[in-house]
Amino acid sequence: MTANTAVTVRVPAKVNLQLAVGPAREDGYHDLVNVFHAVSLFDEVTVSEAQPRAEREFVRLSVAGDLGSHTDLVPLDDTNLAARAARLVARRATHAGPIDMHLNKRIPVAGGMAGGSADAAAALVACDALWGTGLSADALLAMAAQLGSDVAFPLVGATAVGTGRGEMLTPVESAGRYQWVFALSDEGLSTAAVFAEYDRLRPDAPEPHGDERLMAALAAGDARRLGAALSNDLERAALSLRPDLAATLDVGRAAGAVGAIVSGSGPTCAFLAEDEDGAEAVATALEKSGTCERTVRAYGDVAGATVVRHESA
């Protein structure tokens, strides 16, 4: 065994600055141009050595956090992506025993901010540290791609363009620090359902392409230009399934947001503000409007999955 008996990894949520979606492929996936931006809403994943137990309980999961009823949506069995990540690392480890895994969540569940994918990325890093497998960054990224399209990005964080299914990442220089407000919904949206609705609404979708205006805005660190360039091809599908989200977007825009968008597959709505005062005004208006369950504020971009605590025997 390694000297570590418990490891905690902090991992960020993401917002999509651009999500361009191509037509459905034969394998069911879609080619994407996905500009990921990591923001300061963090989950913490702690893995610790456990007493030996049946193989079916190799990973025992628990969850807590300040998301209220949202935490009830987190699966605590082997369908949890973080549990699958632990098992993937265990195959490469010389001494991998049963673990307890605790998820302390601040990232919305089923909210279009890749909370489950972020937890899986954190679990990869935490288990690698716990078991001393010494996996390279490339090996971790390859494992992330096996687990899901959005798992690779939380490993690296900052701002990056994802292509393919979103798992092939190219870092992007971002000159500014951006202030965000996120309007959370009390009801999740299935990513698969949103993509299916996208295919129904847009059967002739073109191949996805990047947006030069967005890249220029990021290079300049200009919040107003960035807000004007935000785009999400899945937004129409999300609004088709959840028409009430349109009112949430309207409130944020009226309160002065320089950009407003459904985050990923939704239902979380993301609002870019020009500065901290602007973010406060947007958050206040949304809270008063009754069009969302609650709001949270964050800034970006931030670093990816980071070990924040080791405990040793």
LOMI-867387 format. One record per atom (N, C-alpha, C): residue in one letter; x, y, z. Coordinates in steps of 0.2 Angstrom, whole numbers, plus 5000, padded with zeros to 4 digits. Each point is the difference from the previous one (the first is absolute). Layout:
<pts>
AXYZ
...
</pts>
This chain:
<pts>
M500449945000
M499650065000
M500450065000
T499850064998
T500350065000
T499950035007
A500450055002
A499950035006
A499450045001
N499650014995
N499450045000
N499449955002
T499650025005
T499449975002
T499450034998
A500050074998
A499550034997
A500250064996
V499750024995
V500250054995
V499350044998
T500150075000
T499450044998
T500250044994
V499650004995
V500150044994
V499550054999
R500150064998
R499650054999
R499950014992
V499450004998
V499950014992
V499550054998
P500150034995
P499550064998
P499449984996
A499550045000
A499549994995
A500250034993
K499649994995
K500150044994
K499450034997
V500250054996
V499450034996
V500350004993
N499549994995
N500250004993
N499950074997
L500650034998
L500050064997
L499749994993
Q500249954997
Q499749984993
Q499949935000
L499449974998
L499849934999
L499750004993
A500549984995
A499749994993
A500049925000
V499449984997
V499849935000
V499949984993
G500349954998
G499949974993
G499549955000
P499949974994
P499449954999
P500249935004
A499549965002
A500249945003
A500449954996
R500549975003
R500449964997
R499749925000
E500349964997
E499849935000
E500049975007
D500550025004
D500149975007
D499550045005
G499650044997
G499650045005
G500250065003
Y500750014999
Y500350075003
Y499950054994
H500250065002
H500050064996
H500750035000
D500250024994
D500750045000
D499850075003
L500550025004
L499950075003
L500550044999
V499950075001
V500550055002
V499750035006
N500449995005
N499850015007
N500550045004
V499850065001
V500550055003
V499949995008
F500349975004
F500049995007
F500350055004
H499750025005
H500250065004
H499949985008
A500549985003
A500049985007
A499850065005
V499549995004
V499850055005
V500149985007
S499950055005
S500249985007
S499449985004
L499749954997
L499549965004
L500449935000
F500149985006
F500449945001
F499749945004
D500149944997
D499849945004
D500749985003
E500049965006
E500549975003
E499949935000
V500549964998
V499949925000
V500549985004
T499849965006
T500549975004
T500049925000
V500549974998
V500149935000
V500449985006
S499849945004
S500449985005
S500049925001
E500549985002
E500049925001
E499549985005
A499749944998
A499449975004
A500249935002
Q499649985004
Q500149935002
Q499849954994
P500449945000
P499849964994
P499249985000
R499749994995
R499349994999
R499949964993
A499449994999
A499849964994
A500250044994
E500249974995
E500250034993
E499550054998
R499349985001
R499550054997
R500050065004
E500350015006
E500050065003
E500750035001
F500449984994
F500750035000
F500050075001
V499550044997
V500050075002
V499350015004
R500150035006
R499450025003
R499950085000
L499550024998
L499950074998
L499550045006
S500250065001
S499650045004
S500050074997
V499550045001
V500050074997
V499750055005
A500250065000
A499850065004
A500150064996
G499850065003
G500150064997
G499450055001
D500150064997
D499550055001
D499550014995
L499849944996
L499650014994
L499349985002
G499849985006
G499349985002
G499849944997
S499450004997
S499849944997
S500449974994
H500450054997
H500449984995
H500449935001
T500350005007
T500449955001
T499749935000
D499350005001
D499649944999
D500049974993
L500250044995
L500149974993
L500649974999
V500550005005
V500649974998
V500049925002
P500149964995
P500049935001
P500649975004
L499849965005
L500549975004
L500249934999
D499949984994
D500249934998
D500550004994
D500149954997
D500549994995
D499950044994
T499450034999
T499850044994
T500350075001
N500350025006
N500350065001
N500650004996
L500150064996
L500650004996
L500750005004
A500050035006
A500550005004
A500249935003
A499549965001
A500249935002
A500349974995
R499750014994
R500349964994
R500750034999
A500250065001
A500750034999
A500449965005
A499849995006
A500449975005
A500249934998
R499549964997
R500149934998
R500550004994
L500050054996
L500450014994
L500850015002
V500150045005
V500750015003
V500249935004
A499549975003
A500249945004
A500349954995
R499849994994
R500349954995
R500750024999
R500250065001
R500750024999
R500550005006
A499649995006
A500450005006
A500249935003
T500650005003
T500349945002
T499649985007
H499950055004
H499749995006
H499350055001
A499549974997
A499450045001
A499549965004
G499850035006
G499549975004
G499350035000
P499549985003
P499450035001
P500150085003
I499650044997
I500050075002
I499350035002
D500050055004
D499450045001
D500150064996
M499550024997
M500150064996
M499450055002
H500250065002
H499550055002
H500050064995
L499550024998
L499950064995
L499750055004
N500350065001
N499850065003
N499850054994
K499450014999
K499850034993
K499850075001
R500250044996
R499850074999
R499750014992
I500349954996
I499850014993
I499349974999
P499550044997
P499349974999
P500049934997
V499549965002
V499949934997
V499650004994
A500249974995
A499650004994
A499850074997
G500550055001
G499950074999
G500450024994
G500349964996
G500450034994
G500650035001
M500349985007
M500650035001
M500649945002
A499849944997
A500549955001
A500249985007
G499550005004
G500149985007
G500349935001
G499649954997
G500249935000
G500649994997
S500250034994
S500649994997
S500650035004
A499850065003
A500650035004
A500149955006
D499549975003
D500249955005
D500449944998
A499849984994
A500449944997
A500750024999
A500150064997
A500750034999
A500450005007
A499650035005
A500350005007
A500249935003
A499649954998
A500149935003
A500649974996
L500150024994
L500649974997
L500650035003
V500050065001
V500650035004
V500149985007
A499549995003
A500049985007
A500249935001
C499749964996
C500249925000
C500849994998
D500250044995
D500750004998
D500450015006
A499950065004
A500450025005
A499949955006
L499449975001
L499949965006
L500449934999
W500049984994
W500349934998
W500750014998
G500250064998
G500750014998
G500149974993
T499550004996
T500149974993
T500550044996
G500150065001
G500450044996
G499850014993
L499450014999
L499750014993
L500250074997
S500250004994
S500250064996
S499450044999
A500150064998
A499450044998
A499749984994
D500449974995
D499649974994
D499649945002
A500349965005
A499649945002
A499450025003
L500050055004
L499450025004
L499550034994
L500250034996
L499650034994
L499749954996
A500349944999
A499849954996
A499449965004
M500149995006
M499549975005
M499450055000
A500150065000
A499450055000
A499649994994
A500449994994
A499650004994
A499649935000
Q500249955003
Q499749945001
Q499350015004
L500050045005
L499550015004
L499450044997
G500250054996
G499550054998
G500350064996
S499650034996
S500250054996
S500350065004
D499750025006
D500150065004
D500549995005
V500349935001
V500449995006
V500750034999
A500350004994
A500650024999
A500150085003
F499650044998
F500150075001
F500150025008
P499649975004
P500150025007
P500749985003
L500449954996
L500649995002
L500550054999
V499950044995
V500550064998
V499750075002
G499350015000
G499750065002
G500250064995
A500050065003
A500150064996
A499550014994
T500350014994
T499550014994
T500349954995
A499649974996
A500349954995
A499449994995
V500249984994
V499649984995
V500049925000
G499449975000
G499949934999
G499749994994
T500349954996
T499849984994
T499949925000
G499849974994
G499849935001
G499350005003
R500049965005
R499450005005
R500150055005
G500550045000
G500150055005
G500649985004
E500349944999
E500649975005
E500750024997
M500050024994
M500750024997
M500150085002
L500450025004
L500050065003
L500650044997
T499950074999
T500550044998
T500050075004
P500550015005
P499950065004
P499950064996
V499750055003
V499950074997
V500250055005
E500450054998
E500250055004
E499450055002
S499850015006
S499550045002
S500350065005
A499950064997
A500450065003
A499650025006
G499349995001
G499750035005
G499749965006
R499850035005
R499649965005
R499350025000
Y499649954999
Y499350024998
Y499549985006
Q499550045001
Q499550005005
Q499449964997
W499849955004
W499449964997
W499549995006
V499450004998
V499449985004
V499749944997
F499849955004
F499749944997
F499350005004
A499549994996
A499349995002
A499849935000
L499949975006
L499949935001
L499349985000
S499849944997
S499349985000
S499949945005
D499450005002
D499849945005
D499949944996
E500150004993
E499849944997
E500649994994
G500349945000
G500549994995
G499849994993
L500549994996
L499849994993
L500549944998
S499849954996
S500449954998
S500450024994
T500649995000
T500450024994
T499849964994
A499949935001
A499849964994
A499350034997
A499650025005
A499350034997
A500150064996
V500550045003
V500150074996
V500349984993
F500549965000
F500349984993
F499549974996
A499549965002
A499549974996
A499650054997
E499850055005
E499650064997
E500350044995
Y500750015001
Y500450034995
Y500049974993
D500049935001
D500049974993
D499350004997
R499550005004
R499350014997
R499950074997
L500350055004
L499950074997
L500450024995
R500649974999
R500550024995
R500349944997
P499649964996
P500249944997
P500650014994
D500050074998
D500550024995
D500650045003
A500249985006
A500550045004
A500650004996
P500450054999
P500650004996
P500649985005
E500649994997
E500649985004
E500150065004
P500349995006
P500150065005
P500650034998
H500150075002
H500650044998
H500050055006
G500750025001
G500150055006
G499850074998
D500050045004
D499850074999
D500650055002
E500250034994
E500650045001
E499850065005
R499450035000
R499850055004
R500149985007
L499949945002
L500049985007
L500850005002
M500449974995
M500750005002
M500350065001
A499850054995
A500350075001
A499850035006
A499349995003
A499850035006
A500449975006
L500149945000
L500449975005
L500750025000
A500350014994
A500750035000
A500050075003
A499550044998
A500050075003
A499850005007
G499749955003
G499750015007
G499550045000
D499550014995
D499550055000
D499349965002
A499750015005
A499449975002
A499450014996
R500050074998
R499450014995
R500149974994
R500650004997
R500049964993
R499949925001
L500349985006
L499949935001
L499249985001
G499750045004
G499349995001
G499650004993
A500250054996
A499650004993
A500249944996
A500549965001
A500249954996
A499849935003
L499750005006
L499849935003
L499549974995
S500149935000
S499549974995
S499949925003
N499549984999
N499849935002
N499549974995
D500249954996
D499649974995
D499449965004
L500149985006
L499549965004
L499550045003
E500150075000
E499550045004
E499349994997
R499950004994
R499450004997
R499649935002
A500449955000
A499749935003
A499950015007
A500450025004
A499950015007
A499350045002
L500050064996
L499450045001
L499349964997
S500149964995
S499449964998
S499849965005
L500449975004
L499949955005
L499850045007
R500350065001
R499850045006
R499950074998
P499450024997
P499950064998
P500050065005
D500049985006
D500050045006
D500750045001
L500549964997
L500750035000
L500150074996
A499550014996
A500150064996
A499850065004
A499649995005
A499950065005
A500650015004
T500349955002
T500650015004
T500550044996
L500149984994
L500550044996
L499850074999
D499450014999
D499750074999
D500250045006
V499949975006
V500150045006
V500750025001
G500549964998
G500750015001
G500250054995
R499750004994
R500250054995
R499850075002
A499350005002
A499850065002
A500350045006
A500349955004
A500450035006
A500750024998
G500250004994
G500750024998
G500549954998
A499849945000
A500549954998
A500250014993
V500750004999
V500350014993
V499949944996
G499949945003
G499949944996
G499549955004
A499649974997
A499549955003
A500049944996
I500049945003
I500049944996
I499849945004
V499749954997
V499949945004
V500749965000
S500249985006
S500649975001
S500049934997
G500449984995
G500049934997
G499349984999
S499849945002
S499349974999
S499550035005
G500250045004
G499550035005
G499949965006
P499550025004
P499650065000
P500350065003
T500650005003
T500350065003
T500150054994
C499950065002
C500150064995
C500650045003
A500450024995
A500650035002
A500050074998
F500250055004
F500050074998
F500750035002
L500250034994
L500750045001
L499950075002
A500350025005
A499950075002
A500750044998
E499950075000
E500650044998
E500550005006
D499750005006
D500550015006
D499649975006
E500350005006
E499749975006
E499350045001
D500050065000
D499450045001
D499449984995
G500249994994
G499549974995
G499849935002
A500449965002
A499849935002
A499550015006
E500250045005
E499550015006
E499350024997
A500050054996
A499350024997
A499749944997
V500349964996
V499749954996
V499749955005
A500449985005
A499949955005
A499350025004
T500050065002
T499550035004
T499350004996
A500150024994
A499450004995
A499749934999
L500449954999
L499849934999
L499749975007
E500350025005
E499849975007
E499350035001
K499850064998
K499450035001
K499549984995
S500249984995
S499549984994
S499649945001
G500349955004
G499649945001
G500149954994
T500450024995
T500149964994
T500549955001
C500449995005
C500449955002
C500049985007
E500349945001
E500049985007
E500550045005
R500650024997
R500550045004
R500550024995
T500450045002
T500650024996
T500649995004
V500649994996
V500750005002
V500450044996
R500550035003
R500550044996
R500749975000
A500350014995
A500749974999
A500450044995
Y500649995000
Y500550034995
Y500449954996
G500250024995
G500449964996
G500550044995
D500549964998
D500149935001
D500449985006
V500049935002
V500449985005
V500349934998
A500549985005
A500349944998
A499649945000
G500249944998
G499749945000
G500149965006
A499949945000
A500049955006
A500750015003
T499950015007
T500650025004
T500049965007
V500549965002
V500049975006
V500150065005
V499550005005
V500050055005
V500249975007
R499949935001
R500249985007
R500249924999
H500649995004
H500249935000
H499949985008
E499849945001
E500049975007
E500449945000
S500550005004
S500549945001
S499949965006
A500249934999
A500049965006
A500450025006
</pts>
